[in-house]
Amino acid sequence: MRGREPRAYSPFMPIPCPLCDHEPPSNPRLTERNGENDVHLFTCMVCGRFFVHGSDVTLKTFEDPEVKPRRYLLSALTRSAAEPILVDKKRRDDLRAGIPRDKTVVEKIELAIKWLAARSNELGDDVRVVLDRDYPAAWCKSPQEWTTLLHHLGEDLGLLRFDSLMSPEAAVSLTMTGWKWLQEQPKASGSKVFIAMAFDTSLESVKSAIVTAISEAGYDPIRVDDDHYVGGIMDRIIALIRESKFVVADFTRNRGGVYYEAAFAAGRDIPVVHVCAADCLNAESDDAIHFDVKHLNFIPWTSDALRAFTDRLRDRILAVFGRGPGTPL
Protein backbone atom coordinates (compact mmCIF):
# COMPACT_ATOMS: atom_id res chain seq x y z
CA MET A 1 0.00 0.00 0.00
CA ARG A 2 1.57 3.27 -1.09
CA GLY A 3 1.29 6.73 0.37
CA ARG A 4 3.29 9.32 2.21
CA GLU A 5 6.44 8.47 4.09
CA PRO A 6 5.38 6.82 7.39
CA ARG A 7 5.37 9.14 10.40
CA ALA A 8 4.46 8.65 14.04
CA TYR A 9 0.74 8.92 14.75
CA SER A 10 1.01 10.91 17.99
CA PRO A 11 -2.61 10.74 19.29
CA PHE A 12 -2.18 7.04 20.03
CA MET A 13 0.00 5.71 22.81
CA PRO A 14 1.53 2.29 22.17
CA ILE A 15 -1.28 -0.27 22.33
CA PRO A 16 -1.27 -4.07 22.26
CA CYS A 17 -1.38 -5.74 18.87
CA PRO A 18 -5.08 -6.06 17.94
CA LEU A 19 -4.49 -9.57 16.58
CA CYS A 20 -2.41 -11.25 19.29
CA ASP A 21 -2.37 -8.73 22.20
CA HIS A 22 1.45 -8.63 22.10
CA GLU A 23 2.92 -5.29 23.17
CA PRO A 24 4.26 -3.58 20.02
CA PRO A 25 7.77 -2.12 19.76
CA SER A 26 6.37 1.17 18.38
CA ASN A 27 3.21 3.21 17.86
CA PRO A 28 0.95 2.57 14.90
CA ARG A 29 2.31 4.74 12.09
CA LEU A 30 0.23 6.83 9.70
CA THR A 31 0.96 5.98 6.06
CA GLU A 32 -2.01 7.50 4.18
CA ARG A 33 -4.25 10.44 5.12
CA ASN A 34 -7.90 10.15 4.05
CA GLY A 35 -10.24 11.19 6.85
CA GLU A 36 -11.78 8.20 8.65
CA ASN A 37 -9.96 5.90 6.28
CA ASP A 38 -6.48 6.98 7.38
CA VAL A 39 -4.24 3.95 7.07
CA HIS A 40 -1.86 2.96 9.87
CA LEU A 41 0.99 0.49 9.81
CA PHE A 42 1.28 -1.89 12.76
CA THR A 43 4.52 -3.71 13.51
CA CYS A 44 4.29 -6.76 15.77
CA MET A 45 6.97 -9.28 16.69
CA VAL A 46 4.38 -12.05 16.42
CA CYS A 47 2.14 -11.00 13.51
CA GLY A 48 4.62 -9.07 11.39
CA ARG A 49 3.50 -5.86 9.65
CA PHE A 50 -0.07 -5.04 8.60
CA PHE A 51 -2.27 -2.05 7.81
CA VAL A 52 -5.35 -0.88 9.74
CA HIS A 53 -7.84 1.92 8.98
CA GLY A 54 -7.64 4.83 11.40
CA SER A 55 -11.32 4.55 12.31
CA ASP A 56 -10.65 0.98 13.38
CA VAL A 57 -7.14 1.31 14.80
CA THR A 58 -7.80 -0.78 17.91
CA LEU A 59 -9.90 -3.30 15.95
CA LYS A 60 -12.45 -3.67 18.73
CA THR A 61 -14.59 -5.56 16.23
CA PHE A 62 -12.18 -8.49 16.61
CA GLU A 63 -13.33 -8.85 20.23
CA ASP A 64 -16.52 -10.47 18.89
CA PRO A 65 -16.88 -13.85 20.70
CA GLU A 66 -17.38 -15.56 17.33
CA VAL A 67 -14.22 -14.04 15.93
CA LYS A 68 -11.70 -13.70 18.76
CA PRO A 69 -10.81 -17.44 18.98
CA ARG A 70 -9.90 -17.32 15.27
CA ARG A 71 -7.70 -14.20 15.35
CA TYR A 72 -4.60 -16.39 15.30
CA LEU A 73 -5.41 -17.19 11.66
CA LEU A 74 -4.95 -13.51 10.81
CA SER A 75 -1.67 -13.50 12.74
CA ALA A 76 -0.52 -16.37 10.54
CA LEU A 77 -1.78 -14.65 7.39
CA THR A 78 -0.07 -11.32 8.13
CA ARG A 79 3.11 -13.04 9.30
CA SER A 80 3.41 -15.07 6.07
CA ALA A 81 2.56 -12.21 3.68
CA ALA A 82 5.45 -10.82 1.64
CA GLU A 83 4.04 -7.28 2.02
CA PRO A 84 1.74 -5.78 4.69
CA ILE A 85 -1.94 -6.49 4.06
CA LEU A 86 -4.99 -4.50 5.20
CA VAL A 87 -6.75 -5.94 8.25
CA ASP A 88 -10.27 -4.53 8.31
CA LYS A 89 -13.92 -5.40 8.96
CA LYS A 90 -14.00 -7.52 5.80
CA ARG A 91 -11.26 -9.70 7.28
CA ARG A 92 -13.41 -10.01 10.41
CA ASP A 93 -16.40 -11.08 8.35
CA ASP A 94 -14.23 -13.59 6.49
CA LEU A 95 -13.10 -15.08 9.81
CA ARG A 96 -16.71 -15.45 10.87
CA ALA A 97 -17.38 -17.24 7.56
CA GLY A 98 -14.46 -19.62 8.07
CA ILE A 99 -11.91 -17.88 5.80
CA PRO A 100 -9.06 -18.58 6.03
CA ARG A 101 -9.56 -22.07 7.39
CA ASP A 102 -7.38 -23.69 10.02
CA LYS A 103 -4.55 -25.89 8.84
CA THR A 104 -4.50 -29.62 9.45
CA VAL A 105 -1.77 -31.17 11.60
CA VAL A 106 -0.08 -32.52 8.47
CA GLU A 107 -0.10 -29.05 6.89
CA LYS A 108 1.33 -27.50 10.08
CA ILE A 109 4.14 -30.05 10.08
CA GLU A 110 5.03 -29.16 6.50
CA LEU A 111 4.83 -25.41 7.21
CA ALA A 112 7.13 -25.75 10.24
CA ILE A 113 9.72 -27.75 8.31
CA LYS A 114 9.62 -25.34 5.35
CA TRP A 115 9.98 -22.34 7.69
CA LEU A 116 13.06 -23.83 9.33
CA ALA A 117 14.54 -24.88 5.99
CA ALA A 118 14.12 -21.36 4.58
CA ARG A 119 16.19 -20.00 7.47
CA SER A 120 19.00 -22.55 7.14
CA ASN A 121 21.93 -21.52 4.97
CA GLU A 122 23.39 -25.01 4.89
CA LEU A 123 22.97 -28.50 6.36
CA GLY A 124 23.36 -28.51 10.13
CA ASP A 125 22.58 -24.81 10.62
CA ASP A 126 20.88 -23.89 13.88
CA VAL A 127 17.79 -21.68 13.54
CA ARG A 128 16.91 -19.33 16.39
CA VAL A 129 13.31 -20.01 17.40
CA VAL A 130 11.50 -17.71 19.82
CA LEU A 131 8.80 -19.97 21.17
CA ASP A 132 6.28 -17.30 22.20
CA ARG A 133 6.66 -15.31 18.95
CA ASP A 134 7.21 -17.68 16.04
CA TYR A 135 4.13 -19.90 16.36
CA PRO A 136 2.24 -18.17 13.48
CA ALA A 137 4.92 -19.52 11.11
CA ALA A 138 3.16 -22.91 11.22
CA TRP A 139 -0.34 -21.46 11.69
CA CYS A 140 -0.35 -22.67 15.31
CA LYS A 141 -2.93 -21.33 17.76
CA SER A 142 -0.48 -20.60 20.58
CA PRO A 143 3.13 -21.00 21.79
CA GLN A 144 1.99 -24.21 23.53
CA GLU A 145 0.78 -25.75 20.26
CA TRP A 146 3.99 -24.62 18.52
CA THR A 147 6.17 -26.18 21.22
CA THR A 148 4.14 -29.41 21.11
CA LEU A 149 4.53 -29.55 17.33
CA LEU A 150 8.31 -29.04 17.52
CA HIS A 151 8.59 -31.77 20.20
CA HIS A 152 6.70 -34.17 17.93
CA LEU A 153 8.88 -33.34 14.93
CA GLY A 154 12.04 -33.87 16.94
CA GLU A 155 11.35 -36.63 19.44
CA ASP A 156 8.76 -38.70 17.57
CA LEU A 157 9.62 -38.19 13.90
CA GLY A 158 13.33 -37.41 14.12
CA LEU A 159 13.03 -34.50 11.67
CA LEU A 160 14.51 -31.88 14.05
CA ARG A 161 17.40 -31.61 16.50
CA PHE A 162 17.42 -29.36 19.58
CA ASP A 163 18.80 -29.47 23.12
CA SER A 164 15.73 -28.17 24.91
CA LEU A 165 12.46 -26.33 24.34
CA MET A 166 12.14 -25.24 27.97
CA SER A 167 13.73 -21.79 27.49
CA PRO A 168 12.08 -18.82 25.72
CA GLU A 169 14.50 -19.31 22.83
CA ALA A 170 15.81 -22.50 21.26
CA ALA A 171 18.38 -23.46 18.63
CA VAL A 172 16.67 -25.88 16.24
CA SER A 173 18.13 -27.57 13.16
CA LEU A 174 16.80 -29.96 10.55
CA THR A 175 18.26 -33.44 10.66
CA MET A 176 19.24 -35.25 7.46
CA THR A 177 15.98 -37.17 7.88
CA GLY A 178 14.18 -33.83 7.97
CA TRP A 179 15.83 -32.59 4.79
CA LYS A 180 15.02 -35.84 3.01
CA TRP A 181 11.43 -35.72 4.24
CA LEU A 182 11.04 -32.20 2.85
CA GLN A 183 12.50 -33.17 -0.51
CA GLU A 184 10.09 -36.10 -0.82
CA GLN A 185 6.95 -34.03 -0.20
CA PRO A 186 4.66 -33.57 -3.22
CA LYS A 187 4.54 -30.01 -4.52
CA ALA A 188 0.75 -29.81 -4.21
CA SER A 189 -0.81 -30.32 -0.78
CA GLY A 190 -4.14 -31.30 -2.26
CA SER A 191 -5.91 -28.30 -0.73
CA LYS A 192 -5.17 -25.43 -3.13
CA VAL A 193 -7.68 -24.31 -5.77
CA PHE A 194 -6.73 -21.66 -8.32
CA ILE A 195 -9.44 -19.20 -9.41
CA ALA A 196 -9.13 -17.96 -12.99
CA MET A 197 -11.32 -14.95 -13.73
CA ALA A 198 -11.22 -11.41 -15.07
CA PHE A 199 -9.63 -8.73 -12.90
CA ASP A 200 -12.75 -6.56 -12.77
CA THR A 201 -14.05 -4.75 -9.68
CA SER A 202 -17.63 -5.31 -10.85
CA LEU A 203 -17.06 -9.06 -10.34
CA GLU A 204 -15.94 -8.81 -6.70
CA SER A 205 -19.24 -10.25 -5.42
CA VAL A 206 -18.89 -13.18 -7.81
CA LYS A 207 -15.32 -13.72 -6.68
CA SER A 208 -16.54 -13.80 -3.05
CA ALA A 209 -19.22 -16.34 -4.00
CA ILE A 210 -16.59 -18.60 -5.63
CA VAL A 211 -14.21 -18.21 -2.67
CA THR A 212 -17.01 -19.13 -0.25
CA ALA A 213 -17.97 -22.24 -2.24
CA ILE A 214 -14.37 -23.48 -2.36
CA SER A 215 -13.84 -22.79 1.35
CA GLU A 216 -17.11 -24.47 2.38
CA ALA A 217 -15.96 -27.57 0.48
CA GLY A 218 -12.77 -27.60 2.58
CA TYR A 219 -10.25 -26.24 0.07
CA ASP A 220 -8.01 -23.16 -0.07
CA PRO A 221 -9.06 -20.65 -2.77
CA ILE A 222 -6.19 -18.79 -4.47
CA ARG A 223 -6.35 -15.91 -6.93
CA VAL A 224 -3.19 -14.24 -8.14
CA ASP A 225 -4.37 -10.67 -7.44
CA ASP A 226 -4.75 -11.64 -3.76
CA ASP A 227 -1.39 -13.39 -3.67
CA HIS A 228 2.02 -11.98 -2.70
CA TYR A 229 4.83 -12.72 -5.11
CA VAL A 230 7.92 -11.34 -6.86
CA GLY A 231 8.84 -11.76 -10.52
CA GLY A 232 6.58 -12.12 -13.56
CA ILE A 233 2.86 -12.54 -13.00
CA MET A 234 2.53 -15.34 -15.59
CA ASP A 235 5.30 -17.31 -13.89
CA ARG A 236 3.37 -17.02 -10.63
CA ILE A 237 0.07 -18.02 -12.27
CA ILE A 238 1.65 -21.13 -13.81
CA ALA A 239 3.22 -22.07 -10.47
CA LEU A 240 -0.10 -21.70 -8.62
CA ILE A 241 -1.97 -23.78 -11.19
CA ARG A 242 0.65 -26.53 -10.97
CA GLU A 243 0.17 -26.62 -7.19
CA SER A 244 -3.63 -26.79 -7.39
CA LYS A 245 -5.87 -29.82 -6.99
CA PHE A 246 -8.31 -28.26 -9.47
CA VAL A 247 -9.15 -24.88 -11.03
CA VAL A 248 -12.38 -22.88 -10.99
CA ALA A 249 -12.53 -20.75 -14.16
CA ASP A 250 -15.09 -17.96 -14.63
CA PHE A 251 -15.33 -17.11 -18.34
CA THR A 252 -17.38 -13.94 -17.80
CA ARG A 253 -15.90 -11.03 -19.82
CA ASN A 254 -14.22 -13.53 -22.21
CA ARG A 255 -10.70 -12.73 -21.03
CA GLY A 256 -8.01 -14.49 -23.04
CA GLY A 257 -6.03 -15.11 -19.86
CA VAL A 258 -8.85 -17.23 -18.41
CA TYR A 259 -8.98 -19.38 -21.56
CA TYR A 260 -5.21 -19.80 -21.41
CA GLU A 261 -5.16 -20.70 -17.70
CA ALA A 262 -8.01 -23.21 -18.07
CA ALA A 263 -6.30 -24.79 -21.08
CA PHE A 264 -2.95 -24.94 -19.29
CA ALA A 265 -4.57 -26.75 -16.36
CA ALA A 266 -6.50 -29.17 -18.58
CA GLY A 267 -3.35 -29.96 -20.55
CA ARG A 268 -1.71 -31.12 -17.34
CA ASP A 269 -4.65 -33.22 -16.20
CA ILE A 270 -5.66 -30.67 -13.56
CA PRO A 271 -9.49 -30.64 -13.58
CA VAL A 272 -11.32 -27.39 -14.36
CA VAL A 273 -14.76 -26.39 -13.06
CA HIS A 274 -16.31 -23.97 -15.56
CA VAL A 275 -18.60 -21.10 -14.48
CA CYS A 276 -19.87 -17.89 -16.11
CA ALA A 277 -22.65 -15.31 -16.03
CA ALA A 278 -25.92 -16.81 -17.26
CA ASP A 279 -26.24 -14.36 -20.16
CA CYS A 280 -22.83 -15.46 -21.46
CA LEU A 281 -24.44 -18.78 -22.42
CA ASN A 282 -26.71 -16.90 -24.83
CA ALA A 283 -25.18 -16.97 -28.30
CA GLU A 284 -26.72 -13.57 -29.06
CA SER A 285 -24.97 -11.86 -26.16
CA ASP A 286 -22.03 -9.54 -26.84
CA ASP A 287 -20.14 -11.43 -24.11
CA ALA A 288 -21.12 -14.92 -25.29
CA ILE A 289 -18.50 -17.56 -24.52
CA HIS A 290 -16.53 -18.92 -27.47
CA PHE A 291 -18.17 -21.70 -29.44
CA ASP A 292 -15.35 -24.16 -28.73
CA VAL A 293 -16.18 -24.28 -24.97
CA LYS A 294 -19.99 -24.25 -25.18
CA HIS A 295 -20.15 -28.04 -24.85
CA LEU A 296 -18.62 -27.88 -21.35
CA ASN A 297 -20.76 -28.25 -18.25
CA PHE A 298 -20.92 -24.62 -17.10
CA ILE A 299 -22.44 -23.53 -13.80
CA PRO A 300 -24.21 -20.22 -14.57
CA TRP A 301 -24.67 -17.38 -12.09
CA THR A 302 -26.82 -14.28 -11.84
CA SER A 303 -26.05 -11.30 -9.63
CA ASP A 304 -29.38 -11.61 -7.79
CA ALA A 305 -28.88 -15.27 -6.84
CA LEU A 306 -25.24 -15.61 -5.86
CA ARG A 307 -25.96 -17.67 -2.73
CA ALA A 308 -27.70 -20.28 -4.87
CA PHE A 309 -24.69 -20.21 -7.21
CA THR A 310 -22.34 -20.72 -4.24
CA ASP A 311 -24.34 -23.73 -3.07
CA ARG A 312 -24.37 -25.27 -6.53
CA LEU A 313 -20.62 -24.75 -7.04
CA ARG A 314 -19.84 -26.14 -3.58
CA ASP A 315 -21.99 -29.20 -4.25
CA ARG A 316 -20.31 -29.75 -7.63
CA ILE A 317 -16.89 -29.64 -5.94
CA LEU A 318 -17.97 -32.08 -3.24
CA ALA A 319 -19.48 -34.45 -5.80
CA VAL A 320 -16.43 -34.50 -8.06
CA PHE A 321 -13.50 -34.11 -5.67
CA GLY A 322 -14.88 -34.96 -2.23
CA ARG A 323 -14.39 -32.83 0.84
CA GLY A 324 -11.04 -31.11 1.18
CA PRO A 325 -8.78 -31.26 4.25
CA GLY A 326 -10.30 -28.08 5.73
CA THR A 327 -12.91 -27.79 8.44
CA PRO A 328 -16.16 -29.59 7.41
CA LEU A 329 -19.43 -27.70 7.14
C-alpha positions in Angstrom: 0.0 0.0 0.0 1.6 3.3 -1.1 1.3 6.7 0.4 3.3 9.3 2.2 6.4 8.5 4.1 5.4 6.8 7.4 5.4 9.1 10.4 4.5 8.7 14.0 0.7 8.9 14.7 1.0 10.9 18.0 -2.6 10.7 19.3 -2.2 7.0 20.0 0.0 5.7 22.8 1.5 2.3 22.2 -1.3 -0.3 22.3 -1.3 -4.1 22.3 -1.4 -5.7 18.9 -5.1 -6.1 17.9 -4.5 -9.6 16.6 -2.4 -11.2 19.3 -2.4 -8.7 22.2 1.5 -8.6 22.1 2.9 -5.3 23.2 4.3 -3.6 20.0 7.8 -2.1 19.8 6.4 1.2 18.4 3.2 3.2 17.9 1.0 2.6 14.9 2.3 4.7 12.1 0.2 6.8 9.7 1.0 6.0 6.1 -2.0 7.5 4.2 -4.2 10.4 5.1 -7.9 10.2 4.0 -10.2 11.2 6.9 -11.8 8.2 8.6 -10.0 5.9 6.3 -6.5 7.0 7.4 -4.2 3.9 7.1 -1.9 3.0 9.9 1.0 0.5 9.8 1.3 -1.9 12.8 4.5 -3.7 13.5 4.3 -6.8 15.8 7.0 -9.3 16.7 4.4 -12.1 16.4 2.1 -11.0 13.5 4.6 -9.1 11.4 3.5 -5.9 9.7 -0.1 -5.0 8.6 -2.3 -2.0 7.8 -5.4 -0.9 9.7 -7.8 1.9 9.0 -7.6 4.8 11.4 -11.3 4.5 12.3 -10.7 1.0 13.4 -7.1 1.3 14.8 -7.8 -0.8 17.9 -9.9 -3.3 15.9 -12.4 -3.7 18.7 -14.6 -5.6 16.2 -12.2 -8.5 16.6 -13.3 -8.9 20.2 -16.5 -10.5 18.9 -16.9 -13.9 20.7 -17.4 -15.6 17.3 -14.2 -14.0 15.9 -11.7 -13.7 18.8 -10.8 -17.4 19.0 -9.9 -17.3 15.3 -7.7 -14.2 15.3 -4.6 -16.4 15.3 -5.4 -17.2 11.7 -5.0 -13.5 10.8 -1.7 -13.5 12.7 -0.5 -16.4 10.5 -1.8 -14.6 7.4 -0.1 -11.3 8.1 3.1 -13.0 9.3 3.4 -15.1 6.1 2.6 -12.2 3.7 5.4 -10.8 1.6 4.0 -7.3 2.0 1.7 -5.8 4.7 -1.9 -6.5 4.1 -5.0 -4.5 5.2 -6.8 -5.9 8.2 -10.3 -4.5 8.3 -13.9 -5.4 9.0 -14.0 -7.5 5.8 -11.3 -9.7 7.3 -13.4 -10.0 10.4 -16.4 -11.1 8.3 -14.2 -13.6 6.5 -13.1 -15.1 9.8 -16.7 -15.5 10.9 -17.4 -17.2 7.6 -14.5 -19.6 8.1 -11.9 -17.9 5.8 -9.1 -18.6 6.0 -9.6 -22.1 7.4 -7.4 -23.7 10.0 -4.6 -25.9 8.8 -4.5 -29.6 9.4 -1.8 -31.2 11.6 -0.1 -32.5 8.5 -0.1 -29.1 6.9 1.3 -27.5 10.1 4.1 -30.0 10.1 5.0 -29.2 6.5 4.8 -25.4 7.2 7.1 -25.7 10.2 9.7 -27.8 8.3 9.6 -25.3 5.3 10.0 -22.3 7.7 13.1 -23.8 9.3 14.5 -24.9 6.0 14.1 -21.4 4.6 16.2 -20.0 7.5 19.0 -22.6 7.1 21.9 -21.5 5.0 23.4 -25.0 4.9 23.0 -28.5 6.4 23.4 -28.5 10.1 22.6 -24.8 10.6 20.9 -23.9 13.9 17.8 -21.7 13.5 16.9 -19.3 16.4 13.3 -20.0 17.4 11.5 -17.7 19.8 8.8 -20.0 21.2 6.3 -17.3 22.2 6.7 -15.3 18.9 7.2 -17.7 16.0 4.1 -19.9 16.4 2.2 -18.2 13.5 4.9 -19.5 11.1 3.2 -22.9 11.2 -0.3 -21.5 11.7 -0.4 -22.7 15.3 -2.9 -21.3 17.8 -0.5 -20.6 20.6 3.1 -21.0 21.8 2.0 -24.2 23.5 0.8 -25.7 20.3 4.0 -24.6 18.5 6.2 -26.2 21.2 4.1 -29.4 21.1 4.5 -29.5 17.3 8.3 -29.0 17.5 8.6 -31.8 20.2 6.7 -34.2 17.9 8.9 -33.3 14.9 12.0 -33.9 16.9 11.3 -36.6 19.4 8.8 -38.7 17.6 9.6 -38.2 13.9 13.3 -37.4 14.1 13.0 -34.5 11.7 14.5 -31.9 14.0 17.4 -31.6 16.5 17.4 -29.4 19.6 18.8 -29.5 23.1 15.7 -28.2 24.9 12.5 -26.3 24.3 12.1 -25.2 28.0 13.7 -21.8 27.5 12.1 -18.8 25.7 14.5 -19.3 22.8 15.8 -22.5 21.3 18.4 -23.5 18.6 16.7 -25.9 16.2 18.1 -27.6 13.2 16.8 -30.0 10.6 18.3 -33.4 10.7 19.2 -35.2 7.5 16.0 -37.2 7.9 14.2 -33.8 8.0 15.8 -32.6 4.8 15.0 -35.8 3.0 11.4 -35.7 4.2 11.0 -32.2 2.9 12.5 -33.2 -0.5 10.1 -36.1 -0.8 6.9 -34.0 -0.2 4.7 -33.6 -3.2 4.5 -30.0 -4.5 0.8 -29.8 -4.2 -0.8 -30.3 -0.8 -4.1 -31.3 -2.3 -5.9 -28.3 -0.7 -5.2 -25.4 -3.1 -7.7 -24.3 -5.8 -6.7 -21.7 -8.3 -9.4 -19.2 -9.4 -9.1 -18.0 -13.0 -11.3 -14.9 -13.7 -11.2 -11.4 -15.1 -9.6 -8.7 -12.9 -12.8 -6.6 -12.8 -14.0 -4.8 -9.7 -17.6 -5.3 -10.9 -17.1 -9.1 -10.3 -15.9 -8.8 -6.7 -19.2 -10.2 -5.4 -18.9 -13.2 -7.8 -15.3 -13.7 -6.7 -16.5 -13.8 -3.1 -19.2 -16.3 -4.0 -16.6 -18.6 -5.6 -14.2 -18.2 -2.7 -17.0 -19.1 -0.3 -18.0 -22.2 -2.2 -14.4 -23.5 -2.4 -13.8 -22.8 1.4 -17.1 -24.5 2.4 -16.0 -27.6 0.5 -12.8 -27.6 2.6 -10.2 -26.2 0.1 -8.0 -23.2 -0.1 -9.1 -20.6 -2.8 -6.2 -18.8 -4.5 -6.4 -15.9 -6.9 -3.2 -14.2 -8.1 -4.4 -10.7 -7.4 -4.7 -11.6 -3.8 -1.4 -13.4 -3.7 2.0 -12.0 -2.7 4.8 -12.7 -5.1 7.9 -11.3 -6.9 8.8 -11.8 -10.5 6.6 -12.1 -13.6 2.9 -12.5 -13.0 2.5 -15.3 -15.6 5.3 -17.3 -13.9 3.4 -17.0 -10.6 0.1 -18.0 -12.3 1.7 -21.1 -13.8 3.2 -22.1 -10.5 -0.1 -21.7 -8.6 -2.0 -23.8 -11.2 0.7 -26.5 -11.0 0.2 -26.6 -7.2 -3.6 -26.8 -7.4 -5.9 -29.8 -7.0 -8.3 -28.3 -9.5 -9.1 -24.9 -11.0 -12.4 -22.9 -11.0 -12.5 -20.7 -14.2 -15.1 -18.0 -14.6 -15.3 -17.1 -18.3 -17.4 -13.9 -17.8 -15.9 -11.0 -19.8 -14.2 -13.5 -22.2 -10.7 -12.7 -21.0 -8.0 -14.5 -23.0 -6.0 -15.1 -19.9 -8.8 -17.2 -18.4 -9.0 -19.4 -21.6 -5.2 -19.8 -21.4 -5.2 -20.7 -17.7 -8.0 -23.2 -18.1 -6.3 -24.8 -21.1 -3.0 -24.9 -19.3 -4.6 -26.7 -16.4 -6.5 -29.2 -18.6 -3.4 -30.0 -20.6 -1.7 -31.1 -17.3 -4.7 -33.2 -16.2 -5.7 -30.7 -13.6 -9.5 -30.6 -13.6 -11.3 -27.4 -14.4 -14.8 -26.4 -13.1 -16.3 -24.0 -15.6 -18.6 -21.1 -14.5 -19.9 -17.9 -16.1 -22.6 -15.3 -16.0 -25.9 -16.8 -17.3 -26.2 -14.4 -20.2 -22.8 -15.5 -21.5 -24.4 -18.8 -22.4 -26.7 -16.9 -24.8 -25.2 -17.0 -28.3 -26.7 -13.6 -29.1 -25.0 -11.9 -26.2 -22.0 -9.5 -26.8 -20.1 -11.4 -24.1 -21.1 -14.9 -25.3 -18.5 -17.6 -24.5 -16.5 -18.9 -27.5 -18.2 -21.7 -29.4 -15.4 -24.2 -28.7 -16.2 -24.3 -25.0 -20.0 -24.3 -25.2 -20.1 -28.0 -24.8 -18.6 -27.9 -21.4 -20.8 -28.2 -18.2 -20.9 -24.6 -17.1 -22.4 -23.5 -13.8 -24.2 -20.2 -14.6 -24.7 -17.4 -12.1 -26.8 -14.3 -11.8 -26.0 -11.3 -9.6 -29.4 -11.6 -7.8 -28.9 -15.3 -6.8 -25.2 -15.6 -5.9 -26.0 -17.7 -2.7 -27.7 -20.3 -4.9 -24.7 -20.2 -7.2 -22.3 -20.7 -4.2 -24.3 -23.7 -3.1 -24.4 -25.3 -6.5 -20.6 -24.7 -7.0 -19.8 -26.1 -3.6 -22.0 -29.2 -4.3 -20.3 -29.8 -7.6 -16.9 -29.6 -5.9 -18.0 -32.1 -3.2 -19.5 -34.4 -5.8 -16.4 -34.5 -8.1 -13.5 -34.1 -5.7 -14.9 -35.0 -2.2 -14.4 -32.8 0.8 -11.0 -31.1 1.2 -8.8 -31.3 4.3 -10.3 -28.1 5.7 -12.9 -27.8 8.4 -16.2 -29.6 7.4 -19.4 -27.7 7.1 
